[in-house]
Amino acid sequence: MKYAREVIDLLAAYPDREFRMIQIVRYIAGGRPRNPLEWERIRKGVRRVMLDLQDSGHVTKRSLHAKTGGFSLYSWKPGHLVVENRDGIRDNIAREFAP
């Protein structure tokens, strides 16, 4: 994935903050993209990264719908692996092996 590192750097730095797609694209482009083709190329690449991160459980998506249209907010899910690992190894404690 071409923009995965940049997306993860931005979202993981602010785990509880929600970002719109335009904010993520502007971060990767370093401000405003030079032309509409570059804008669309970056947006599609970011969208692919976001879909993969959603499938793996790293990112949550919240869609907001309004009368004139809607947009989605993306946020990093902090500590998702910690909770899964804690539940998986809960019964593995040293007291069971010690006399």
C-alpha positions as CSV (number, residue, x, y, z in Angstrom):
1,M,0.0,0.0,0.0
2,K,1.4,3.3,-1.1
3,Y,0.1,5.6,1.6
4,A,-0.2,3.2,4.5
5,R,2.8,4.5,6.5
6,E,1.5,8.1,6.3
7,V,-2.0,7.2,7.2
8,I,-0.9,5.1,10.2
9,D,1.5,7.9,11.4
10,L,-1.3,10.5,11.3
11,L,-4.1,8.4,12.9
12,A,-1.9,6.7,15.5
13,A,-0.5,10.0,16.7
14,Y,-4.0,11.1,17.7
15,P,-5.9,8.0,18.8
16,D,-9.1,9.6,20.0
17,R,-9.5,12.2,17.3
18,E,-11.7,11.7,14.3
19,F,-10.4,12.7,10.8
20,R,-12.3,13.4,7.6
21,M,-10.9,12.1,4.4
22,I,-10.0,15.5,3.2
23,Q,-7.8,16.1,6.2
24,I,-6.0,12.8,5.7
25,V,-5.5,13.6,1.9
26,R,-4.2,17.1,2.7
27,Y,-1.7,15.7,5.3
28,I,-0.3,13.2,2.7
29,A,-0.2,15.8,-0.1
30,G,1.6,18.3,2.1
31,G,-1.2,20.8,1.8
32,R,-3.3,21.1,-1.3
33,P,-2.7,18.7,-4.2
34,R,-1.5,20.4,-7.4
35,N,-4.3,19.3,-9.7
36,P,-7.5,17.2,-9.6
37,L,-5.9,14.1,-10.9
38,E,-3.3,14.1,-8.1
39,W,-6.2,14.7,-5.6
40,E,-8.1,11.7,-6.9
41,R,-5.0,9.5,-7.0
42,I,-4.2,10.2,-3.3
43,R,-7.8,9.9,-2.2
44,K,-8.2,6.5,-3.8
45,G,-5.0,5.3,-2.3
46,V,-6.0,6.5,1.1
47,R,-9.4,4.9,0.7
48,R,-7.8,1.5,0.0
49,V,-5.6,1.8,3.1
50,M,-8.6,2.8,5.3
51,L,-10.6,-0.2,4.1
52,D,-7.8,-2.6,5.0
53,L,-7.3,-0.9,8.4
54,Q,-11.1,-1.2,9.0
55,D,-11.0,-4.9,8.1
56,S,-8.1,-5.5,10.5
57,G,-9.8,-3.6,13.3
58,H,-7.3,-0.8,13.6
59,V,-9.6,2.0,12.4
60,T,-13.3,2.8,13.1
61,K,-15.5,4.6,10.7
62,R,-18.5,6.7,11.7
63,S,-20.7,8.0,8.9
64,L,-22.6,11.2,9.3
65,H,-25.5,11.8,7.0
66,A,-27.0,15.2,6.3
67,K,-29.7,16.5,4.0
68,T,-27.3,17.7,1.4
69,G,-24.8,14.8,1.7
70,G,-22.7,13.2,4.2
71,F,-19.2,12.3,5.1
72,S,-17.3,9.8,7.3
73,L,-15.1,10.2,10.2
74,Y,-12.2,7.9,10.7
75,S,-10.4,7.3,14.0
76,W,-7.6,5.0,15.3
77,K,-8.7,2.4,17.7
78,P,-6.2,2.5,20.6
79,G,-5.0,-0.7,22.3
80,H,-7.1,-3.0,20.2
81,L,-4.5,-5.7,20.4
82,V,-3.9,-5.3,24.1
83,V,-7.5,-6.3,24.9
84,E,-7.5,-9.2,22.5
85,N,-4.2,-10.6,23.9
86,R,-5.3,-10.0,27.5
87,D,-8.4,-12.1,26.9
88,G,-6.4,-14.8,25.2
89,I,-3.8,-15.2,27.9
90,R,-5.8,-14.6,31.0
91,D,-5.7,-18.1,32.2
92,N,-1.9,-18.5,31.7
93,I,-0.6,-17.4,35.0
94,A,2.5,-18.5,36.9
95,R,0.6,-19.6,40.0
96,E,-0.6,-22.7,38.2
97,F,2.9,-23.9,37.7
98,A,4.4,-22.9,41.0
99,P,4.2,-25.3,44.0
